[in-house]
Structure formats: structure tokens, C-alpha cells
Amino acid sequence: MLMSNTDRPARLHYMANGFRVLQPGSHVTCAVSGATIDLDDLRYWSVERQEAYADASLALEAETRR
């Protein structure tokens, strides 16, 4: 039986212009808010920290906390 990627977290490697899927899944978790982010909606991440963010304001918050 084939397994679906639905409702499984993906493992990604974040790069400057995109990301590479290391382990297939449907979503990642925002490093600041803990919100689930569908891979199709993922637009913000940190290459240095290898973290995903749900939106621009959360990415800025993570940047200013460090």
C-alpha cells in the first residue's frame, strides 16, 4: 500500500532561492508561532537558521530576537 504525504511534516533544506525536500510531507511548522504551513504556501524562511515562518512579520520577529 502506498503512503500519502497528507498530514505529514516535510523535512526541508532551505536555500537562498528555494528549498530542497529531504523527507516528503505536506507541511512544515513555523519556528515562531508553531502554525502549520502548507508547502505550497511557504514563502519565508531563514537559510542561516534553517527555519520556516508563516508570514513576513513572523520572519522579522525571528530576525530581531536573535
Backbone torsions as a table, in degrees:
resi	resn	phi	psi	omega
1	MET	NA	134.1	178.7
2	LEU	-81.3	140.3	178.8
3	MET	-91.2	140.7	176.8
4	SER	-90.1	152.2	176.7
5	ASN	-85.7	1.4	-177.8
6	THR	-63.8	131.5	177.3
7	ASP	62.9	24.6	172.5
8	ARG	-113.2	136.8	176.0
9	PRO	-71.0	141.1	175.7
10	ALA	-90.8	154.7	170.6
11	ARG	-110.2	124.5	-174.4
12	LEU	-122.9	154.8	168.6
13	HIS	-111.5	115.7	-176.0
14	TYR	-85.7	131.2	178.9
15	MET	-123.0	173.1	-175.2
16	ALA	-59.4	-37.7	-175.9
17	ASN	-116.7	17.3	-179.3
18	GLY	165.2	-162.9	178.5
19	PHE	-144.0	157.5	177.6
20	ARG	-113.8	134.9	179.7
21	VAL	-81.4	118.9	177.8
22	LEU	-93.2	-34.7	177.3
23	GLN	-140.4	119.2	-176.0
24	PRO	-59.7	148.0	177.6
25	GLY	-175.2	179.8	-176.3
26	SER	-100.7	-15.8	-172.6
27	HIS	-157.5	170.3	169.3
28	VAL	-129.9	172.3	-178.8
29	THR	-111.2	134.7	177.4
30	CYS	-64.7	130.2	-178.0
31	ALA	-68.9	-21.7	-177.6
32	VAL	-97.1	-51.5	-173.0
33	SER	-96.1	-18.8	-176.0
34	GLY	80.3	5.3	-179.8
35	ALA	-70.3	149.5	174.9
36	THR	-80.8	132.8	179.9
37	ILE	-120.4	116.3	175.0
38	ASP	-62.6	142.5	-178.5
39	LEU	-58.9	-33.4	178.0
40	ASP	-65.5	-22.5	-177.9
41	ASP	-101.3	-3.0	-176.7
42	LEU	-71.2	117.4	-178.6
43	ARG	-127.9	-16.8	-173.2
44	TYR	-128.0	129.9	177.2
45	TRP	-159.2	167.2	176.4
46	SER	-112.5	122.3	176.4
47	VAL	-68.1	-43.6	-177.9
48	GLU	-61.7	-46.3	-176.7
49	ARG	-94.2	-9.2	-178.6
50	GLN	54.4	51.4	179.7
51	GLU	-126.6	149.4	176.0
52	ALA	-104.8	151.9	179.4
53	TYR	-132.7	143.4	-176.0
54	ALA	-70.8	-30.7	179.2
55	ASP	-157.0	176.0	-175.3
56	ALA	-63.7	-38.5	-178.7
57	SER	-66.0	-35.7	177.4
58	LEU	-71.7	-34.9	175.0
59	ALA	-63.4	-42.4	177.9
60	LEU	-65.5	-40.8	177.5
61	GLU	-59.8	-43.8	179.1
62	ALA	-64.3	-38.6	-179.7
63	GLU	-66.0	-39.0	-178.0
64	THR	-80.4	-18.7	178.2
65	ARG	-76.7	-22.4	-173.3
66	ARG	-85.2	NA	NA
